[in-house]
Amino acid sequence: MSISGLRRFPATDFANALPRIARLGAVLLAHGGVAAWALSGIAPARLPPEPLRMDVSLIPYVAPVAPVAPVSLPPPRAETQPLAAPAPTLAPVPKLKPKAGPKTVEPVRQASPAPQPAADVAAEPASVATSAAPLAAATAPAPPALVEARFDADYLRNPAPVYPPMSRRRGEQGKVLVLVAVTPDGLAGEVSLRESSGYPRLDEAALKAVRGWRFVPARRGEAAVATSVVVPITFRLEG
């Protein structure tokens, strides 16, 4: 680059800028001194103490074994050997003195007893005293069959239920099943609805009528017994 290409500043401008440059340098020197003084007053950082190192080994815990109580064994039993039966003692055979003479007397031999025939004895079985317990008494006769209660006998004269007028006008029809607990006296005890007709008015009319009915009580043999019977009531409009 040629010198002619440089920009020339007037001498007056440079002279005016010198005081500024001097002041700026003084400020920088002052800040630098303060920073150096501050750094010199800071104490060196302390390093953290090195942690102590501990080696820990885990040992499994073994429960102490309870001492085993000594087992006392019974003393060995002395084996008893059966005593040998004493051998039978034979009576000594008397010796005869020989008589003078030419005859020689042979010693008398004791005759052995003739063997006894073995007795044929059969072991009789032990007689077991069986208690001649009598057999179970004759089977008790079966109880007589149950004759169910009746409600359709002619002599009972049970009135038919009243057809509710409102049910007639509305054309309500149906069948009601009434469960009746009949007493031994032939009266209706507890009366309940077994199956509904679908119309409360018809159901109530059937229950009301059956409560006042009389029944032929159920019988078991000659005795009257309490039982239950189902009474069907049908409500049907004619025409």
ZIUR-V643774 format. One record per residue. PHI is phi in whole degrees, 0 to 359 (NA if undefined). OMEGA is omega in radians with two decimals (999 if undefined). BURIAL is # if it has 16 or more other C-alpha atoms within 10 Angstrom, else .. Layout:
phi->[PHI	PHI]
omega->[OMEGA	OMEGA]
burial->[BURIAL	BURIAL]
//
This chain:
phi->[NA	274	296	290	283	288	275	262	259	292	294	293	293	294	293	290	279	299	302	295	297	294	295	298	294	297	296	296	295	297	296	295	293	298	296	294	296	295	291	290	275	281	288	297	295	275	283	296	299	291	295	287	259	233	262	243	245	270	251	298	279	249	294	295	278	294	296	277	293	295	267	272	271	294	298	297	281	285	287	263	275	296	288	289	296	297	293	296	269	271	292	296	280	292	268	270	285	293	273	290	142	287	280	252	267	286	298	284	270	287	289	287	298	296	295	283	296	295	283	274	251	265	291	281	295	296	284	276	281	274	289	287	291	295	298	305	304	310	307	298	297	297	297	297	294	274	262	295	289	233	230	252	291	294	287	288	54	281	289	285	296	276	284	299	302	298	292	295	295	269	72	279	224	166	240	245	252	249	265	238	268	269	280	299	275	87	260	278	279	268	242	219	273	273	212	274	276	99	232	301	295	293	298	292	295	292	298	296	290	290	300	263	281	246	227	275	296	291	226	238	76	262	261	278	231	279	203	240	217	257	253	272	237	247	253	222	272	270	73]
omega->[3.12	3.14	-3.10	-3.14	-3.14	3.12	-3.13	3.10	3.09	-3.13	-3.13	3.13	-3.14	3.14	3.13	-3.10	-3.09	3.14	3.14	-3.12	-3.13	3.14	3.13	3.12	3.12	3.13	3.14	3.12	-3.13	3.12	3.13	3.11	3.13	3.14	3.14	3.13	3.14	-3.14	3.14	-3.11	-3.12	-3.14	3.12	-3.12	3.12	3.09	3.12	3.14	3.14	-3.11	3.10	-3.13	-3.14	3.07	-3.12	3.08	-3.11	3.13	3.14	-3.12	3.11	-3.14	3.13	-3.13	3.14	-3.14	-3.13	-3.13	-3.14	3.14	-3.13	3.14	3.12	3.13	-3.13	-3.13	3.13	-3.14	-3.14	3.11	-3.14	3.13	3.13	3.13	-3.13	-3.14	-3.14	-3.14	3.14	3.12	-3.12	-3.13	-3.13	3.11	3.12	3.11	3.12	3.11	3.12	3.14	-3.09	-3.10	3.03	-3.12	3.08	3.10	-3.13	3.09	3.13	-3.13	3.12	-3.12	3.13	-3.13	3.11	3.10	-3.13	3.14	3.13	-3.09	3.08	3.13	3.14	3.11	3.13	-3.13	3.14	-3.13	3.12	3.12	-3.12	3.13	-3.14	3.08	3.13	-3.13	-3.12	-3.10	-3.12	-3.13	3.14	3.13	-3.14	-3.12	-3.14	3.05	-3.04	3.09	-3.12	3.11	-3.03	3.10	-3.07	-3.06	3.13	3.10	3.11	-3.11	3.10	3.11	3.11	3.12	-3.11	-3.12	-3.14	3.11	3.09	-3.10	-3.11	3.10	-3.13	3.10	3.11	-3.12	-3.12	3.03	-3.08	3.10	-3.06	3.01	-3.06	3.13	3.07	3.11	3.13	3.12	3.09	3.11	3.12	-3.13	-3.13	-3.11	3.11	3.13	-3.07	3.06	-3.06	-3.14	-3.10	-3.12	3.12	3.13	-3.11	3.11	3.12	3.14	-3.11	-3.12	-3.05	3.13	-3.13	-3.12	2.98	-3.03	2.93	-3.04	3.08	-3.11	2.98	-3.00	3.13	-3.05	3.05	-3.10	3.10	3.12	3.14	-3.14	3.11	-3.12	3.07	3.10	-3.12	3.06	-3.13	3.11	3.13	3.12	999]
burial->[.	.	.	.	.	.	.	.	.	.	.	.	.	.	.	.	.	.	.	.	.	.	.	.	.	.	.	.	.	.	.	.	.	.	.	.	.	.	.	.	.	.	.	.	.	.	.	.	.	.	.	.	.	.	.	.	.	.	.	.	.	.	.	.	.	.	.	.	.	.	.	.	.	.	.	.	.	.	.	.	.	.	.	.	.	.	.	.	.	.	.	.	.	.	.	.	.	.	.	.	.	.	.	.	.	.	.	.	.	.	.	.	.	.	.	.	.	.	.	.	.	.	.	.	.	.	.	.	.	.	.	.	.	.	.	.	.	.	.	.	.	.	.	.	.	.	.	.	#	#	#	.	.	.	.	.	.	#	.	.	#	.	#	.	.	.	#	.	.	.	.	#	#	.	#	#	#	#	#	#	#	#	#	#	.	#	#	#	#	.	#	.	#	.	.	.	#	.	.	.	.	#	#	.	#	#	#	.	.	#	#	.	#	#	#	#	#	#	#	.	.	.	.	#	#	#	#	#	#	#	#	.	#	.	#	.	.	.	.]
//
